[in-house]
Amino acid sequence: MRRSFVVRLRGRAVSVAMLAIFAAAFAGGVYLAHAAPNAMATKKEEGFQTSIPAAVLLDPDSDSILFEKNGDQLVAPASLAKLMTLEYVFNEIKEGRLKLDDTFIISENAWRRGGAPSHGSTMFAAIHSRVGVEDLIHGIIVDSANDACIAIAEGLAGNETAFGALLTKRAREIGLEKSTFTNAEGYPDPNLRVTPREMAELARHIMHTYPDFFPYFAEREFTWNNIRQQNRNPLLGLGIGADGMKTGETAEAGFNLVGTATQDNLHLIVVITGAKSEKERADEGRKMLDWGFHGFEARVLFAEGQNIGEAKVFGGDSSYVHLTAPGLIKVMMPRNSNDRLLARIIYTGPVPAPVTKGQPIGKLRVFRGENLALEAPLAAAEDIGRGTMSQRAMDGATELMIGLFKAGVNKL
């Protein structure tokens, strides 16, 4: 059975297509059912507790959230902001606008605010020296080098304020809707804020988009200016398959971590913000990863190319367009679990004709209990042409009636 109605979500009219899906692979069944607009996950997963104020555990392969606690809370990132700086640099290289052997100058500002005189994280680059992009990347990843970040910001945008605006713009381009960046290195700023969920998605994006650069995050040490420094990631030495990514700490932010690890072909991303100490950060990160590796398994929801649902079309030669995902849709589930899954197809509609096969339409959200387990983009599975004059007139009359009915309901 299918039906469609309109709900109000974040101030926009959003059509929610509804249908019931029964999959033999799930003992509890899979249902596409209406959930309240604010049903985003905030509760801790049963069976796991953490002292960390905000945390996320993500399977980057299926984009499934295994655990979330205050994942959409805006927090100070500290040096986790450097991941956005690195993403920007990686993209510039990928697009051919920057080369690994290009050089940037270590200005007096970069040296004083981020170099040896700052007594912070630095690669100890000499003032007025020119440093290659590849060395700056190593310095940022291994040394958490603030001087390297400032040199890149000044070299690419002139100053940090302008570079922060570029980072925020780039964040929106890759789907980070809430995080805002004001500088390259994560120095405290009331307007510099990220969410743990978006930091996990940023790590996933870097892993998938820049596979040639991802191994850099596993490097254990880096030497510059005859000074050898160890990678600050506490997970790398624990023998748990850790292979990245970045730590950060300030008095405001606490002790933060974005970590990645692989065991038995399962790759997980853990994000921790606001830990009270280095020990708590390392202990809770390891505990969360162990829980994910041993407590979950992948289950397929939809095969590649499978029809997932429909979206209402306005003015087309068909009233609906079938929707598919770009690939296999699977979700991570607790082992031996009969948890019920709730799914929603969300799109702004009705979709005006003509519609082209592959055209982005909306997204599929799957909830495990009250927790958002995954979100996947949906696209048109077919072409829908323009309808006849009478078909367009009928659709117009239908939308008018729906609008009048909705207006009447809102007055009640």
Secondary structure as GFF3:
##gff-version 3
##sequence-region A 1 412
A	DSSP	beta_strand	2	9	.	.	.	ID=ss1
A	DSSP	beta_strand	12	21	.	.	.	ID=ss2
A	DSSP	beta_strand	30	32	.	.	.	ID=ss3
A	DSSP	beta_strand	54	59	.	.	.	ID=ss4
A	DSSP	beta_strand	64	69	.	.	.	ID=ss5
A	DSSP	three_ten_helix	78	81	.	.	.	ID=ss6
A	DSSP	alpha_helix	82	94	.	.	.	ID=ss7
A	DSSP	beta_strand	103	105	.	.	.	ID=ss8
A	DSSP	alpha_helix	108	114	.	.	.	ID=ss9
A	DSSP	three_ten_helix	116	118	.	.	.	ID=ss10
A	DSSP	beta_strand	130	132	.	.	.	ID=ss11
A	DSSP	alpha_helix	133	143	.	.	.	ID=ss12
A	DSSP	alpha_helix	146	157	.	.	.	ID=ss13
A	DSSP	alpha_helix	160	173	.	.	.	ID=ss14
A	DSSP	alpha_helix	196	209	.	.	.	ID=ss15
A	DSSP	three_ten_helix	214	218	.	.	.	ID=ss16
A	DSSP	beta_strand	221	224	.	.	.	ID=ss17
A	DSSP	beta_strand	227	230	.	.	.	ID=ss18
A	DSSP	beta_strand	242	250	.	.	.	ID=ss19
A	DSSP	beta_strand	254	263	.	.	.	ID=ss20
A	DSSP	beta_strand	266	275	.	.	.	ID=ss21
A	DSSP	alpha_helix	278	295	.	.	.	ID=ss22
A	DSSP	beta_strand	296	302	.	.	.	ID=ss23
A	DSSP	beta_strand	309	314	.	.	.	ID=ss24
A	DSSP	beta_strand	320	324	.	.	.	ID=ss25
A	DSSP	beta_strand	329	334	.	.	.	ID=ss26
A	DSSP	beta_strand	341	347	.	.	.	ID=ss27
A	DSSP	beta_strand	351	352	.	.	.	ID=ss28
A	DSSP	beta_strand	360	368	.	.	.	ID=ss29
A	DSSP	beta_strand	371	380	.	.	.	ID=ss30
A	DSSP	alpha_helix	389	411	.	.	.	ID=ss31
###
